[in-house]
């Protein structure tokens, strides 16, 4: 039963507000967000991926320990129902040990990402799925991060993964998925960057610092932000010598075509079997992409081998991806990579996987800035039928149903308000057409169709209006 807003307001003087780091989405925003989701979904399905969904909440034990100490701190815990303190440890209460106390008063949490729940799903449904298992998932996740511009506590992830297949054909297909989906959204100039964890490991081995691979990659990953001098300074602070840096410089500043970069890396990493294996994997991915594209000149991804790319290095084990738009100033709009033993955390060992993600919120901002949303994403309703009086309203009812039966989004203004008010309603909702039904229209059977953008009007039968609106929607 609906809550009475009057009663509710009288019960409280609390000013309505949103929880920090969350957002409302207006009807127009939802139309545009769904346009992004639907465009991406269509490409996922085209490549053989099926949709799954997992619950908003998971057992806390499922999530804890999967994201590192910093990640664990950002998990939103859910208090147990009832008097949760009665089951809390008296020791933890008296010691004010909040971390230990949490696990005695909270058994569930909001999901932090879609990857760990996916791993849990695969293990629980291993007897029901066929390997390789190709899935996509578009759902919100929650992180107790400090809200700031472009960073929210609740946001959507668009993940696509395949598990149970070591084939590098999967990596190549993800490149084409990025190319097609972003192209279908209207983006023309974007770079798909690729690297390989094994190449980075090989570089660390060659300079004699395999134990400092994380320190090395964290530093060189900042090249775009702090420049070469900044990277060198950070490397020295992290325990690298001048001799190490002299070996690293040519690699950090690697230039040329992808083939030229690979040849130079092959020479540098000649003493590292791990590094050479990474080079061969990259070559295989490039070959698969070239083979799938064939002679189709319309598909030519801007693919760049970037040795400084090191996202999620302690998580990924093979190829790493990142996508950046070159049309506006924006961080990455996608990324991912290969991870071995995805399900090992839940006891199912040796199941490799690879996946990528689309940054829907950043893509929305890019499309908005470039004015790439099509006009069809502006209005949900195609035509509004005016309402002059009871006679016109009665006449309009079957017309309304005819429009809807033809698949045309239509509304009848719900009261006989002044025409100016009805036109304002259509303007605010960006409804492109209005049907005017007065006494003349009722007598003649020809209704007045008004184009709200041009102001042009024409008298047409209901059948002709339907035919015209369907035609216009398909242009």
SEGUMI-633297 format. One record per residue (C-alpha): x, y negated, z. Coordinates in steps of 0.2 Angstrom, whole numbers, padded with zeros to 4 digits, always signed. Last residue first. Layout:
SEGUMI-633297
XYZ ...
end
This chain:
SEGUMI-633297
+0077-0032-0201 +0067-0018-0192 +0058-0030-0180 +0052-0041-0194 +0044-0027-0203 +0035-0021-0188 +0029-0038-0184 +0023-0040-0202 +0013-0024-0203 +0005-0027-0186 +0000-0045-0192 -0007-0038-0208 -0017-0025-0199 -0024-0038-0187 -0029-0049-0201 -0019-0064-0205 -0019-0083-0204 -0002-0091-0204 +0007-0103-0192 +0024-0110-0193 +0032-0118-0177 +0049-0112-0182 +0054-0104-0166 +0037-0100-0158 +0031-0092-0175 +0012-0093-0173 +0000-0080-0179 -0018-0086-0181 -0031-0072-0182 -0041-0067-0197 -0058-0059-0193 -0067-0074-0200 -0079-0076-0185 -0067-0072-0171 -0054-0083-0179 -0065-0098-0180 -0071-0096-0162 -0053-0095-0156 -0040-0082-0156 -0021-0088-0156 -0008-0074-0158 +0009-0080-0151 +0026-0074-0158 +0044-0075-0152 +0042-0072-0133 +0056-0081-0125 +0049-0078-0108 +0050-0096-0104 +0043-0101-0121 +0028-0089-0120 +0024-0095-0103 +0025-0113-0109 +0013-0109-0124 +0001-0102-0111 +0002-0118-0100 +0000-0129-0116 -0016-0118-0121 -0024-0123-0104 -0028-0107-0094 -0041-0094-0099 -0033-0080-0089 -0023-0065-0090 -0013-0070-0106 -0013-0054-0117 +0003-0046-0119 +0012-0036-0133 +0027-0025-0136 +0024-0018-0153 +0024+0001-0154 +0009+0002-0166 -0002+0008-0151 +0003-0007-0142 -0003-0019-0156 -0019-0009-0158 -0022-0010-0139 -0020-0029-0139 -0032-0030-0153 -0045-0020-0143 -0043-0032-0129 -0043-0048-0139 -0061-0049-0143 -0066-0048-0125 -0053-0062-0121 -0060-0073-0134 -0077-0071-0128 -0072-0074-0110 -0062-0090-0114 -0046-0097-0123 -0034-0082-0120 -0019-0082-0131 -0011-0066-0137 +0007-0065-0134 +0019-0056-0146 +0036-0047-0145 +0038-0045-0127 +0055-0040-0119 +0064-0055-0126 +0082-0060-0126 +0090-0043-0131 +0082-0043-0148 +0091-0059-0152 +0107-0049-0152 +0120-0051-0138 +0136-0057-0145 +0137-0074-0139 +0156-0073-0136 +0155-0078-0118 +0140-0067-0115 +0148-0052-0124 +0163-0054-0113 +0154-0056-0097 +0143-0040-0101 +0159-0031-0105 +0166-0036-0088 +0151-0029-0079 +0151-0013-0090 +0169-0009-0087 +0169+0007-0097 +0177+0023-0090 +0189+0036-0096 +0191+0055-0093 +0203+0070-0094 +0202+0086-0084 +0212+0101-0079 +0205+0115-0068 +0219+0124-0059 +0211+0127-0042 +0193+0127-0037 +0195+0124-0018 +0186+0107-0016 +0202+0096-0018 +0207+0108-0032 +0193+0101-0043 +0203+0089-0053 +0218+0100-0054 +0226+0090-0067 +0221+0073-0072 +0222+0065-0089 +0218+0046-0091 +0206+0032-0088 +0203+0014-0094 +0191+0001-0099 +0187-0018-0099 +0204-0023-0093 +0206-0041-0087 +0198-0055-0096 +0203-0071-0106 +0193-0070-0121 +0195-0062-0139 +0209-0051-0136 +0199-0038-0127 +0209-0026-0116 +0207-0007-0115 +0218+0004-0104 +0223+0023-0106 +0234+0035-0097 +0240+0052-0104 +0246+0065-0092 +0246+0067-0073 +0234+0054-0067 +0231+0051-0048 +0248+0044-0041 +0249+0034-0057 +0232+0026-0056 +0236+0013-0069 +0254+0013-0075 +0255+0004-0092 +0272-0004-0093 +0277+0009-0107 +0263+0002-0119 +0260+0012-0134 +0247+0002-0144 +0232+0008-0153 +0222-0005-0163 +0209+0007-0169 +0206+0009-0188 +0189+0015-0192 +0182+0006-0207 +0197+0013-0218 +0190+0030-0218 +0203+0040-0227 +0206+0052-0212 +0200+0045-0196 +0200+0062-0188 +0217+0067-0194 +0225+0050-0189 +0217+0051-0171 +0223+0069-0170 +0241+0064-0175 +0241+0049-0163 +0236+0061-0149 +0250+0074-0154 +0263+0060-0154 +0258+0055-0137 +0259+0073-0130 +0276+0075-0139 +0283+0059-0130 +0276+0066-0113 +0285+0082-0116 +0301+0072-0119 +0300+0064-0103 +0298+0080-0093 +0312+0088-0102 +0323+0073-0097 +0341+0072-0105 +0335+0065-0122 +0325+0052-0113 +0333+0037-0120 +0334+0044-0137 +0316+0050-0137 +0311+0033-0131 +0319+0025-0146 +0310+0036-0158 +0293+0034-0148 +0295+0015-0149 +0298+0015-0168 +0283+0026-0171 +0272+0015-0160 +0278+0000-0170 +0291-0012-0163 +0296-0017-0146 +0302-0010-0129 +0305-0023-0117 +0303-0012-0101 +0313+0002-0110 +0328-0010-0114 +0327-0017-0097 +0327-0001-0087 +0345+0005-0090 +0351-0013-0085 +0339-0012-0070 +0347+0004-0064 +0365-0004-0065 +0359-0019-0055 +0352-0008-0041 +0335-0002-0037 +0328-0002-0019 +0311-0009-0019 +0317-0027-0017 +0328-0025-0032 +0313-0019-0042 +0303-0034-0036 +0316-0046-0042 +0318-0038-0059 +0299-0038-0061 +0298-0057-0057 +0312-0060-0069 +0303-0050-0083 +0287-0060-0081 +0275-0061-0066 +0258-0057-0073 +0261-0048-0090 +0276-0038-0082 +0266-0033-0067 +0265-0014-0072 +0284-0015-0071 +0284-0017-0052 +0271-0004-0048 +0279+0008-0060 +0296+0007-0052 +0289+0008-0034 +0279+0024-0039 +0294+0032-0048 +0305+0029-0033 +0309+0047-0029 +0314+0050-0047 +0328+0037-0045 +0343+0044-0056 +0340+0032-0070 +0336+0046-0081 +0323+0054-0069 +0314+0038-0067 +0312+0036-0086 +0306+0054-0086 +0293+0051-0073 +0287+0037-0084 +0286+0047-0099 +0277+0061-0090 +0264+0049-0084 +0260+0045-0102 +0255+0028-0110 +0241+0022-0121 +0234+0004-0124 +0218+0002-0134 +0218-0016-0140 +0203-0027-0144 +0198-0038-0158 +0181-0035-0166 +0168-0033-0151 +0151-0032-0158 +0143-0020-0146 +0145-0006-0160 +0163-0010-0160 +0165-0007-0142 +0156+0010-0143 +0165+0015-0159 +0183+0011-0154 +0181+0017-0136 +0174+0033-0142 +0188+0034-0155 +0201+0033-0142 +0191+0045-0131 +0191+0057-0146 +0210+0057-0146 +0212+0061-0128 +0200+0076-0130 +0210+0082-0145 +0224+0083-0132 +0218+0100-0127 +0220+0105-0109 +0201+0109-0108 +0192+0114-0092 +0185+0097-0088 +0178+0083-0100 +0174+0066-0094 +0164+0050-0098 +0162+0037-0084 +0151+0021-0085 +0153+0013-0068 +0141+0001-0060 +0143-0011-0046 +0140-0014-0028 +0153-0022-0017 +0157-0034-0030 +0172-0041-0039 +0171-0053-0053 +0173-0068-0042 +0175-0062-0024 +0168-0050-0012 +0180-0042+0000 +0179-0023-0002 +0167-0012+0006 +0165-0002-0010 +0149+0005-0017 +0145+0014-0034 +0131+0012-0046 +0127+0024-0060 +0131+0029-0078 +0137+0047-0079 +0144+0056-0094 +0148+0075-0095 +0158+0087-0106 +0161+0104-0098 +0174+0114-0106 +0168+0126-0099 +0150+0131-0098 +0140+0126-0083 +0129+0136-0071 +0142+0147-0062 +0153+0132-0058 +0138+0122-0051 +0145+0118-0034 +0163+0116-0040 +0158+0105-0055 +0147+0094-0044 +0161+0091-0031 +0172+0086-0045 +0159+0074-0052 +0156+0067-0034 +0175+0064-0034 +0175+0055-0051 +0159+0044-0049 +0167+0031-0037 +0165+0026-0019 +0149+0036-0016 +0139+0029-0001 +0143+0038+0015 +0137+0053+0026 +0141+0061+0043 +0142+0045+0053 +0142+0044+0072 +0156+0057+0076 +0166+0053+0060 +0166+0034+0064 +0173+0036+0082 +0190+0042+0075 +0192+0027+0065 +0184+0015+0078 +0196+0021+0092 +0189+0010+0106 +0198+0021+0118 +0182+0022+0129 +0171+0026+0115 +0183+0038+0107 +0185+0048+0123 +0166+0048+0126 +0165+0057+0109 +0149+0051+0100 +0134+0063+0100 +0123+0051+0111 +0129+0037+0101 +0119+0042+0086 +0102+0039+0094 +0092+0043+0079 +0099+0044+0061 +0117+0045+0058 +0126+0029+0053 +0130+0028+0035 +0148+0024+0030 +0153+0012+0016 +0170+0018+0010 +0183+0004+0008 +0194+0010+0023 +0196+0027+0014 +0203+0018-0001 +0217+0010+0009 +0222+0026+0017 +0222+0036+0000 +0207+0039-0012 +0203+0057-0009 +0205+0058+0010 +0187+0055+0014 +0174+0057+0000 +0167+0075+0003 +0169+0073+0022 +0158+0058+0022 +0144+0069+0014 +0138+0060-0001 +0126+0046-0004 +0120+0038-0020 +0116+0056-0026 +0123+0063-0042 +0118+0060-0060 +0121+0070-0076 +0122+0065-0094 +0128+0076-0108 +0143+0073-0119 +0144+0080-0137 +0153+0066-0146 +0136+0058-0152 +0130+0059-0135 +0144+0048-0128 +0141+0036-0143 +0122+0034-0139 +0126+0032-0121 +0138+0017-0125 +0124+0008-0134 +0111+0012-0121 +0122+0006-0107 +0126-0011-0116 +0108-0014-0121 +0102-0009-0104 +0113-0023-0097 +0105-0035-0109 +0088-0030-0105 +0092-0031-0087 +0099-0048-0088 +0084-0054-0096 +0073-0046-0083 +0083-0054-0069 +0097-0044-0060 +0099-0046-0042 +0117-0045-0035 +0127-0038-0021 +0144-0043-0014 +0137-0050+0002 +0120-0044+0006 +0107-0054-0002 +0096-0068+0007 +0079-0071+0012 +0078-0084+0026 +0071-0076+0042 +0056-0085+0049 +0047-0069+0053 +0030-0062+0056 +0020-0076+0047 +0030-0072+0031 +0026-0054+0032 +0007-0058+0034 +0007-0070+0020 +0018-0058+0009 +0005-0044+0012 +0014-0028+0009 +0007-0017-0005 +0000+0000+0000 
end
